[in-house]
Amino acid sequence: MLDRPDLILAAIPLLSVSGLALQSVVVAGIGTGLLTGPLSVAGYLAAFALILRELLAGPLADRSGES
């Protein structure tokens, strides 16, 4: 059975590569150069936001605030 820490640890690398995966899906169209630049960084920012959210508002933060 998967617990919350396992899911968070699995989500971090998936979010990291999601921006690169979206960038590779966008193949043709108007303004793809403008679109692919932010997409390459979006996955890394999403993973970083998840880590910060877990550190600041997750169960670990709740436990450290009680002591």
Contacts in CASP RR format, 6 or more apart in sequence:
PFRMAT RR
TARGET T0000
AUTHOR 0000-0000-0000
METHOD contacts of the structure
MODEL  1
MLDRPDLILAAIPLLSVSGLALQSVVVAGIGTGLLTGPLSVAGYLAAFAL
ILRELLAGPLADRSGES
2 10 0 8 1.000
4 59 0 8 1.000
8 50 0 8 1.000
8 54 0 8 1.000
11 47 0 8 1.000
11 50 0 8 1.000
12 47 0 8 1.000
12 50 0 8 1.000
12 51 0 8 1.000
13 47 0 8 1.000
15 43 0 8 1.000
15 46 0 8 1.000
15 47 0 8 1.000
15 50 0 8 1.000
16 43 0 8 1.000
16 44 0 8 1.000
16 47 0 8 1.000
17 43 0 8 1.000
18 42 0 8 1.000
18 43 0 8 1.000
18 46 0 8 1.000
19 39 0 8 1.000
19 40 0 8 1.000
19 41 0 8 1.000
19 42 0 8 1.000
19 43 0 8 1.000
19 44 0 8 1.000
19 46 0 8 1.000
20 39 0 8 1.000
20 40 0 8 1.000
20 43 0 8 1.000
22 39 0 8 1.000
22 42 0 8 1.000
23 36 0 8 1.000
23 37 0 8 1.000
23 39 0 8 1.000
23 40 0 8 1.000
26 32 0 8 1.000
26 35 0 8 1.000
26 36 0 8 1.000
26 39 0 8 1.000
54 60 0 8 1.000
55 61 0 8 1.000
END
